[in-house]
Amino acid sequence: MSEKEILNIVDENGVAKQVEVVAYFTLKTNGKDYLIYTENKTDASGNVEVSVSEVVEQEDGTVVFNGVDDEAVWVEVKKVMLDIAKDGE
């Protein structure tokens, strides 16, 4: 079993939290980097909730996580998530 990768992030409300990395990947269609992560919370059905963000490195070296607003990009990200689920990663 591989070791979990934990990141410390600050959310859009300025709250610091620790999240577990599920996957980090670059979409071939747009060349941008994305991160799938979880706070290990479950929904009403018992499924682990995950979040997806575009990873953008700023000129000063800081990294910002942006939401995925483009529907075409979201479709591609969901395909990656399904592949990960099928592979059992």
Helices and strands as residue ranges (DSSP letters): E 6-10, E 16-26, E 33-38, E 51-57, E 63-66, H 71-87
